[in-house]
Amino acid sequence: MTAQPQLPPVAPGGLPFLGHALSLAGGSSRLHFLQGLRHIGPMVRISVGPRPLMVINDPDLIHELLTGHLPKHLDKGILFAKLKLFGKDALPVAEGARHLQRRRLVQPSLHHKQVSGYVDSMVKTIEQTIAPWRDGATLDLKTEMQLITQSVITETLFSSHPPRDAAGKILRSVDTVFMAALQRAFLPLRLLERLPTPGNRRLKEAGDILRRTVEDIISAHRSRPDAFDDVVSLLLNLTDENGAPLEEDDVLSEITGLLAAGSETTAVVMAWLFYELARNPDLEKRMHSEIDSVLNGAPLTAEHIPRLAFTGRLVTETLRLYSPAWLVTRRTTSDVELGGFDLPAGTDLIFSPYTLHRDPSLYPDPQLFDPDRWLPERVQPPPNAFIPFGAGKRMCMGDRFAVTEAISIAAIVGSRWRLRLAQGPVVRPVGAITTHPSWLRMVAETRRPDASGL
C-alpha cells in the first residue's frame, strides 16, 4: 500500500471556488492575512481558485529553499512568470544557464568598488532631482523618491538623463506593469489576461512607453559606441556561444528589467524611512547631527558612506520593518521534500520577508522602529531571519548599490530638508509589487546644517 504524501495544514477561511483569493485581493489585507498564517505552522496550504499554494513561514526552511541543492529543483514561480518583458526573460526572472550568463555579465558593474565609484554620480543626480523642491511645498514622497532612484539608475548604469516629465511617464508605466503582474499572479482565471479590458489596454500602453524609452537609450549608444562605458554597452557587446549578438528584444528586456527593479525597491524604502523620521523626531535629530558632523559642509563622497553609521542603521531598520519584498514565489520543477513535507513537481511556493521580519518570536517588539537594535552589542536576530535581499545564488546582486544609494539620499536630503507629515489619511503598508505606503504626502521645510543637527 502506497503511503499518503505528507502535506502541510490548510489555512482556515477558504471559500468554495475562490479559496483564499479574496484574502489576497486587497493590498493591506494581503499583509494581514499572511502575517496571520505564521502561528499555524512552518508551512501552510492556501489556494487561489483551484490552485494550491504553500506558504513557508520558518526562516530555516526559507533558507533551505534559497540555498544548497533545492534551487536547482525550482523556478521563480507565478509572480515572476508574469514579469517577463517583451516575451523575454530578463535577469531578474531568468532561469538556469541564461540567468548565470547574464548575472556574470552585469555583476561586475555592481561590485563594491564599482559602486563606490558611482557615488559622485549619485550625488549629482540626487541634487538635481530635488532641486525643484521649495520650502513649504507638499510632496508626494513615494513619487519623489521614485524619481530620484530612477534617475540614479538611468544615469549610473545607462548614461541617460530623461527630463522630469518623461521620467514621470516611465514611472507610471513601471507601476502599471508591476500591478498587472501582481493581479495576474492571483487571478483564478487566466482567460481574463487576454480580454480587451481597460486594465489590459493600460498595460499595453505602458509596455509601449517602456519599449520606446529603452529603444532611445539603445539608439544613443549605437550612434556613439565609443562614448559610453556602462551596462547598456556591455549588453550591446555581448555575444552568445556562436558569436552572435543578443537579439534586440533580449537587450530591451534586460535594460527594462534593471530600470524597473532599481527604481521601485529603494524608493519605497526611502519613503518609509522619512515617514518614520517624521514620527520620531529624536531619531531625525540624531540623523541630522550625524550628517552635519560627518559632512561638515562638504559634498558627500564615497569616503563618507561608512562613517554615516547611524544613518546606515536607519536604512537597515527600514529594510526590516518595511521589507520591499512582501511576497516571493517559487515553483518546484521536480518532486522535492521540504521540512518533512512532500512537494510534487509543479507546486507553487510563496514566502514573505515582510512577515518574517515582523515575527515577535524572531524580533523583540517587532512593530517598533528601532535602528539601535542593529548595534553590535544588542542581541541579533537568528541566522536566516533577515533577508531583505534574499539569499543564495539568486540573492539580489544590487544590494550594495541599493544601500549606498539609500544612505546617499538620506544624507543629501537630510542635510537640506526636514520632511513633515501632511494632514491626510492614516498611512498603511500596502502589498503591491513592493510594500509601499497607502498615501504619503510630506511638507518640505528648509534646514541649515550645523554640528548639533538643529
Secondary structure per residue as TSV (DSSP state, phi and psi in degrees):
chain	resnum	aa	ss	phi	psi
A	1	M	-	360.0	129.3
A	2	T	-	-75.6	132.0
A	3	A	-	-70.2	143.6
A	4	Q	-	-71.2	141.5
A	5	P	-	-65.8	146.1
A	6	Q	-	-82.1	120.4
A	7	L	-	-121.0	151.7
A	8	P	-	-69.3	163.2
A	9	P	-	-67.2	155.0
A	10	V	B	-92.8	134.5
A	11	A	-	-68.2	141.1
A	12	P	T	-71.1	164.9
A	13	G	T	94.5	2.6
A	14	G	-	-70.0	147.3
A	15	L	B	-112.0	151.5
A	16	P	T	-56.0	137.2
A	17	F	T	70.4	-37.3
A	18	L	T	-93.9	-24.7
A	19	G	B	63.2	-127.3
A	20	H	T	-104.2	20.3
A	21	A	T	-59.4	-38.3
A	22	L	G	-66.5	-34.1
A	23	S	G	-67.2	-23.1
A	24	L	G	-100.4	5.2
A	25	A	T	-79.6	-36.4
A	26	G	S	-99.2	147.9
A	27	G	H	-60.4	-45.4
A	28	S	H	-79.6	-36.1
A	29	S	H	-66.0	-30.4
A	30	R	H	-58.5	-48.3
A	31	L	H	-64.5	-43.9
A	32	H	H	-63.5	-40.9
A	33	F	H	-63.8	-48.8
A	34	L	H	-66.0	-36.2
A	35	Q	H	-62.8	-38.0
A	36	G	H	-69.6	-16.6
A	37	L	T	-79.8	-13.3
A	38	R	T	-67.5	-29.9
A	39	H	T	-80.2	-10.0
A	40	I	T	-76.4	-37.2
A	41	G	-	165.7	175.5
A	42	P	S	-65.7	-25.7
A	43	M	E	-143.7	137.0
A	44	V	E	-134.3	141.6
A	45	R	E	-94.3	131.3
A	46	I	E	-127.7	178.7
A	47	S	E	-146.1	148.3
A	48	V	E	-118.9	105.6
A	49	G	T	61.1	-131.6
A	50	P	T	-84.5	-3.1
A	51	R	E	-92.7	118.7
A	52	P	E	-78.0	147.5
A	53	L	E	-130.5	138.0
A	54	M	E	-101.7	118.6
A	55	V	E	-95.0	120.7
A	56	I	E	-100.0	122.9
A	57	N	-	-106.8	-28.1
A	58	D	-	-77.4	129.1
A	59	P	H	-62.1	-33.6
A	60	D	H	-70.4	-35.8
A	61	L	H	-68.9	-38.1
A	62	I	H	-62.2	-42.9
A	63	H	H	-62.3	-41.6
A	64	E	H	-62.9	-35.8
A	65	L	H	-65.8	-33.1
A	66	L	H	-95.2	-13.2
A	67	T	S	-130.4	-179.3
A	68	G	T	65.9	-140.9
A	69	H	T	-87.5	-17.7
A	70	L	G	-66.6	-39.8
A	71	P	G	-54.4	-28.9
A	72	K	G	-71.2	-10.3
A	73	H	G	-105.0	17.0
A	74	L	E	-133.3	152.7
A	75	D	E	-117.3	-175.5
A	76	K	-	-75.4	-16.7
A	77	G	-	92.0	-172.3
A	78	I	H	-65.1	-39.7
A	79	L	H	-69.4	-47.4
A	80	F	H	-70.0	-26.9
A	81	A	H	-63.1	-28.0
A	82	K	T	-84.6	-5.7
A	83	L	T	-99.6	10.4
A	84	K	-	-68.2	129.8
A	85	L	B	-106.2	131.4
A	86	F	T	56.8	29.1
A	87	G	T	76.1	9.3
A	88	K	B	-119.9	160.2
A	89	D	-	-95.5	97.5
A	90	A	-	-70.8	165.8
A	91	L	T	-49.2	-45.2
A	92	P	T	-61.7	-22.9
A	93	V	T	-118.7	-0.7
A	94	A	-	-68.3	157.8
A	95	E	-	-122.0	159.4
A	96	G	H	55.1	-136.3
A	97	A	H	-63.1	-33.5
A	98	R	H	-63.3	-44.7
A	99	H	H	-61.7	-45.9
A	100	L	H	-61.3	-42.7
A	101	Q	H	-62.4	-47.7
A	102	R	H	-69.7	-36.5
A	103	R	H	-63.3	-44.3
A	104	R	H	-63.2	-30.4
A	105	L	H	-72.1	-47.7
A	106	V	H	-84.5	-29.5
A	107	Q	G	-55.0	-40.7
A	108	P	G	-57.8	-28.8
A	109	S	G	-69.9	-16.8
A	110	L	G	-114.9	14.6
A	111	H	S	-65.9	155.3
A	112	H	H	-52.6	-47.2
A	113	K	H	-66.0	-38.1
A	114	Q	H	-66.1	-41.6
A	115	V	H	-61.4	-40.8
A	116	S	H	-57.8	-35.0
A	117	G	H	-71.4	-16.4
A	118	Y	H	-83.1	-13.5
A	119	V	H	-59.5	-42.9
A	120	D	H	-59.3	-42.0
A	121	S	H	-67.2	-40.4
A	122	M	H	-58.0	-47.6
A	123	V	H	-59.7	-47.7
A	124	K	H	-60.4	-42.9
A	125	T	H	-68.4	-43.7
A	126	I	H	-60.8	-45.4
A	127	E	H	-61.8	-41.4
A	128	Q	H	-65.6	-37.9
A	129	T	H	-72.3	-34.1
A	130	I	H	-91.1	-2.1
A	131	A	T	-56.6	-35.1
A	132	P	T	-72.0	-10.3
A	133	W	-	-61.5	144.2
A	134	R	-	-130.3	148.2
A	135	D	T	-58.0	128.9
A	136	G	T	86.5	-5.0
A	137	A	-	-74.2	144.6
A	138	T	E	-94.6	125.4
A	139	L	E	-110.0	139.1
A	140	D	E	-79.2	97.5
A	141	L	H	-68.1	-37.3
A	142	K	H	-60.7	-44.0
A	143	T	H	-64.5	-41.5
A	144	E	H	-62.6	-41.8
A	145	M	H	-67.3	-36.2
A	146	Q	H	-64.8	-40.0
A	147	L	H	-62.8	-38.9
A	148	I	H	-64.7	-52.9
A	149	T	H	-68.5	-35.7
A	150	Q	H	-64.2	-41.0
A	151	S	H	-65.7	-37.4
A	152	V	H	-63.2	-44.2
A	153	I	H	-62.9	-49.8
A	154	T	H	-65.2	-35.3
A	155	E	H	-73.0	-49.8
A	156	T	H	-78.1	-37.6
A	157	L	H	-99.6	-25.1
A	158	F	H	-119.3	-5.2
A	159	S	-	53.7	41.4
A	160	S	-	-124.3	147.8
A	161	H	-	-135.4	71.5
A	162	P	-	-65.8	139.9
A	163	P	-	-65.0	166.3
A	164	R	H	-58.4	-42.8
A	165	D	H	-62.5	-45.0
A	166	A	H	-65.4	-38.8
A	167	A	H	-61.9	-37.7
A	168	G	H	-63.8	-39.4
A	169	K	H	-64.6	-39.0
A	170	I	H	-63.4	-44.2
A	171	L	H	-57.8	-48.6
A	172	R	H	-63.4	-35.3
A	173	S	H	-67.8	-42.3
A	174	V	H	-61.1	-44.5
A	175	D	H	-59.8	-40.9
A	176	T	H	-63.8	-44.1
A	177	V	H	-63.3	-43.5
A	178	F	H	-63.5	-46.0
A	179	M	H	-65.2	-37.7
A	180	A	H	-63.9	-40.5
A	181	A	H	-61.4	-43.7
A	182	L	H	-65.9	-45.4
A	183	Q	H	-62.5	-41.3
A	184	R	H	-69.9	-29.6
A	185	A	H	-63.3	-30.6
A	186	F	T	-107.5	10.4
A	187	L	-	-74.5	124.6
A	188	P	S	-63.9	-29.3
A	189	L	-	-118.7	115.0
A	190	R	G	-73.9	-16.2
A	191	L	G	-56.9	-31.3
A	192	L	G	-62.9	-22.6
A	193	E	G	-66.7	-23.2
A	194	R	G	-100.9	-2.7
A	195	L	S	-80.0	150.4
A	196	P	-	-79.7	57.7
A	197	T	-	-80.0	161.8
A	198	P	H	-56.9	-39.2
A	199	G	H	-63.4	-41.7
A	200	N	H	-68.5	-33.2
A	201	R	H	-68.9	-38.8
A	202	R	H	-63.8	-37.1
A	203	L	H	-64.3	-42.2
A	204	K	H	-63.5	-42.8
A	205	E	H	-63.2	-41.6
A	206	A	H	-62.6	-43.2
A	207	G	H	-61.2	-38.2
A	208	D	H	-65.4	-39.9
A	209	I	H	-64.6	-44.8
A	210	L	H	-63.9	-40.7
A	211	R	H	-61.6	-46.4
A	212	R	H	-63.5	-40.0
A	213	T	H	-60.2	-48.8
A	214	V	H	-71.4	-34.8
A	215	E	H	-61.0	-37.7
A	216	D	H	-65.3	-40.1
A	217	I	H	-62.9	-44.9
A	218	I	H	-64.4	-42.0
A	219	S	H	-61.5	-41.2
A	220	A	H	-62.5	-38.6
A	221	H	H	-69.9	-39.0
A	222	R	H	-71.5	-29.2
A	223	S	H	-74.4	-25.3
A	224	R	S	-135.8	71.4
A	225	P	T	-62.3	-24.1
A	226	D	T	-91.7	0.4
A	227	A	S	-92.3	-8.4
A	228	F	-	-127.9	147.7
A	229	D	-	-141.1	81.7
A	230	D	S	-149.1	-170.5
A	231	V	H	-65.0	-37.7
A	232	V	H	-61.3	-42.6
A	233	S	H	-60.2	-41.4
A	234	L	H	-60.1	-44.6
A	235	L	H	-66.5	-40.2
A	236	L	H	-69.1	-24.9
A	237	N	H	-96.0	-3.1
A	238	L	-	-73.0	139.8
A	239	T	B	-126.0	156.0
A	240	D	-	-85.0	-172.2
A	241	E	T	-64.7	-16.0
A	242	N	T	-98.8	4.5
A	243	G	S	83.7	7.7
A	244	A	-	-87.8	143.0
A	245	P	B	-69.7	164.0
A	246	L	-	-62.2	146.9
A	247	E	-	-67.0	156.1
A	248	E	H	-57.3	-43.5
A	249	D	H	-68.9	-27.5
A	250	D	H	-63.4	-47.2
A	251	V	H	-64.2	-43.5
A	252	L	H	-57.3	-46.9
A	253	S	H	-68.5	-37.8
A	254	E	H	-64.6	-46.7
A	255	I	H	-66.0	-43.2
A	256	T	H	-65.8	-38.6
A	257	G	H	-62.5	-43.9
A	258	L	H	-65.5	-40.5
A	259	L	H	-61.7	-47.2
A	260	A	H	-67.6	-47.6
A	261	A	H	-65.0	-40.4
A	262	G	H	-74.9	-23.8
A	263	S	H	-81.6	-36.2
A	264	E	H	-83.6	-50.9
A	265	T	H	-67.6	-50.4
A	266	T	H	-64.8	-32.8
A	267	A	H	-62.3	-45.4
A	268	V	H	-70.2	-33.0
A	269	V	H	-60.1	-44.7
A	270	M	H	-69.7	-36.0
A	271	A	H	-60.2	-44.9
A	272	W	H	-67.5	-36.7
A	273	L	H	-61.4	-47.4
A	274	F	H	-70.0	-30.3
A	275	Y	H	-60.9	-47.1
A	276	E	H	-67.5	-36.0
A	277	L	H	-63.4	-38.8
A	278	A	H	-65.0	-30.9
A	279	R	H	-83.9	-14.9
A	280	N	-	-130.2	80.8
A	281	P	H	-58.0	-32.1
A	282	D	H	-64.3	-40.2
A	283	L	H	-67.4	-39.3
A	284	E	H	-61.3	-44.0
A	285	K	H	-62.0	-41.1
A	286	R	H	-62.6	-41.7
A	287	M	H	-65.5	-45.5
A	288	H	H	-59.4	-42.4
A	289	S	H	-62.6	-43.5
A	290	E	H	-63.9	-45.4
A	291	I	H	-61.1	-46.6
A	292	D	H	-64.4	-39.2
A	293	S	H	-69.2	-43.8
A	294	V	H	-71.1	-45.0
A	295	L	H	-77.7	-38.4
A	296	N	T	51.3	41.8
A	297	G	T	84.4	-5.9
A	298	A	S	-89.0	157.6
A	299	P	-	-64.5	148.1
A	300	L	-	-65.2	135.2
A	301	T	-	-130.7	173.7
A	302	A	G	-61.4	-30.8
A	303	E	G	-67.3	-24.3
A	304	H	G	-76.1	-27.7
A	305	I	G	-55.1	-52.7
A	306	P	G	-67.5	-19.6
A	307	R	G	-80.9	-14.5
A	308	L	-	-87.6	63.4
A	309	A	H	-66.6	-45.1
A	310	F	H	-66.2	-41.3
A	311	T	H	-60.1	-39.1
A	312	G	H	-63.0	-38.3
A	313	R	H	-68.9	-33.1
A	314	L	H	-60.8	-42.6
A	315	V	H	-63.2	-45.6
A	316	T	H	-61.4	-43.1
A	317	E	H	-68.0	-34.6
A	318	T	H	-66.1	-40.0
A	319	L	H	-61.1	-32.7
A	320	R	H	-72.9	-57.1
A	321	L	H	-71.7	-30.8
A	322	Y	T	-126.0	49.7
A	323	S	-	-49.7	121.5
A	324	P	S	-57.1	-35.8
A	325	A	-	-85.2	88.5
A	326	W	S	-79.9	-18.9
A	327	L	-	-142.6	129.0
A	328	V	E	-127.4	137.8
A	329	T	E	-119.3	152.1
A	330	R	E	-144.8	162.5
A	331	R	E	-139.7	135.0
A	332	T	E	-73.3	137.0
A	333	T	S	-102.7	-6.1
A	334	S	S	-152.4	169.4
A	335	D	-	-65.3	131.6
A	336	V	E	-136.8	165.6
A	337	E	E	-120.8	132.1
A	338	L	E	-141.2	119.7
A	339	G	T	63.1	28.7
A	340	G	T	84.9	2.1
A	341	F	E	-107.6	142.9
A	342	D	E	-92.0	121.7
A	343	L	E	-119.2	109.1
A	344	P	-	-71.9	163.9
A	345	A	T	-56.2	139.9
A	346	G	T	90.4	5.2
A	347	T	-	-77.7	128.8
A	348	D	E	-86.8	130.9
A	349	L	E	-120.7	142.6
A	350	I	E	-137.7	151.0
A	351	F	E	-146.1	162.1
A	352	S	-	-128.5	105.3
A	353	P	H	-57.6	-33.6
A	354	Y	H	-59.2	-50.2
A	355	T	H	-73.9	-32.1
A	356	L	H	-59.3	-44.9
A	357	H	T	-73.0	-10.2
A	358	R	T	-111.4	16.0
A	359	D	-	-81.0	120.4
A	360	P	T	-65.8	-19.1
A	361	S	T	-76.2	-12.8
A	362	L	T	-111.3	-30.1
A	363	Y	S	-130.3	121.2
A	364	P	S	-61.3	134.1
A	365	D	S	47.6	61.5
A	366	P	T	-66.3	-22.9
A	367	Q	T	-80.0	-10.6
A	368	L	S	-81.0	128.7
A	369	F	-	-81.2	103.7
A	370	D	-	-135.1	91.1
A	371	P	G	-63.4	-22.6
A	372	D	G	-76.5	-6.0
A	373	R	G	-64.9	-15.7
A	374	W	G	-96.3	6.1
A	375	L	S	-65.5	142.5
A	376	P	T	-61.3	-26.2
A	377	E	T	-80.3	-9.5
A	378	R	S	-87.1	152.9
A	379	V	-	-64.7	126.6
A	380	Q	-	-93.3	158.4
A	381	P	-	-63.3	160.5
A	382	P	-	-60.6	157.0
A	383	P	T	-55.2	142.4
A	384	N	T	77.6	1.9
A	385	A	S	-94.1	-3.2
A	386	F	-	-128.1	105.3
A	387	I	-	-135.7	54.0
A	388	P	T	-62.9	-24.0
A	389	F	T	-113.7	15.1
A	390	G	-	81.5	-159.1
A	391	A	-	-160.4	165.9
A	392	G	G	76.5	-159.8
A	393	K	G	-68.0	-19.7
A	394	R	G	-104.0	13.5
A	395	M	S	-56.0	140.2
A	396	C	-	-56.2	120.5
A	397	M	T	-81.7	-4.4
A	398	G	T	-94.9	17.7
A	399	D	H	-62.5	-45.3
A	400	R	H	-66.1	-40.2
A	401	F	H	-59.1	-47.3
A	402	A	H	-64.1	-43.9
A	403	V	H	-67.2	-43.4
A	404	T	H	-61.3	-42.9
A	405	E	H	-63.2	-43.2
A	406	A	H	-63.2	-45.0
A	407	I	H	-63.6	-39.1
A	408	S	H	-63.9	-43.8
A	409	I	H	-62.9	-46.6
A	410	A	H	-59.1	-42.5
A	411	A	H	-68.6	-43.9
A	412	I	H	-72.4	-46.5
A	413	V	H	-63.8	-45.5
A	414	G	H	-66.0	-25.1
A	415	S	H	-75.7	-15.3
A	416	R	H	-123.9	-23.7
A	417	W	E	-135.0	147.3
A	418	R	E	-103.3	142.2
A	419	L	E	-116.5	120.5
A	420	R	E	-109.3	142.3
A	421	L	E	-65.8	130.2
A	422	A	-	-81.3	160.1
A	423	Q	S	-64.4	139.6
A	424	G	-	165.3	-168.6
A	425	P	S	-64.2	163.9
A	426	V	-	-64.0	135.6
A	427	V	-	-84.3	125.5
A	428	R	-	-126.7	146.8
A	429	P	E	-69.6	136.7
A	430	V	E	-122.1	129.0
A	431	G	E	-84.8	85.5
A	432	A	S	-96.9	-138.9
A	433	I	S	-68.8	-28.0
A	434	T	S	-128.2	176.4
A	435	T	E	-87.7	96.6
A	436	H	E	-113.0	163.5
A	437	P	E	-71.0	143.7
A	438	S	S	-64.2	-30.4
A	439	W	-	-167.2	130.7
A	440	L	-	-152.3	95.6
A	441	R	E	-107.1	134.4
A	442	M	E	-133.9	145.0
A	443	V	E	-96.4	127.8
A	444	A	E	-85.5	129.0
A	445	E	E	-123.5	126.8
A	446	T	E	-65.3	138.6
A	447	R	-	-130.5	153.9
A	448	R	-	-108.6	119.5
A	449	P	-	-60.8	140.9
A	450	D	-	-152.5	174.3
A	451	A	T	-66.3	-20.3
A	452	S	T	-91.1	-9.3
A	453	G	-	80.9	11.4
A	454	L	-	-85.3	360.0
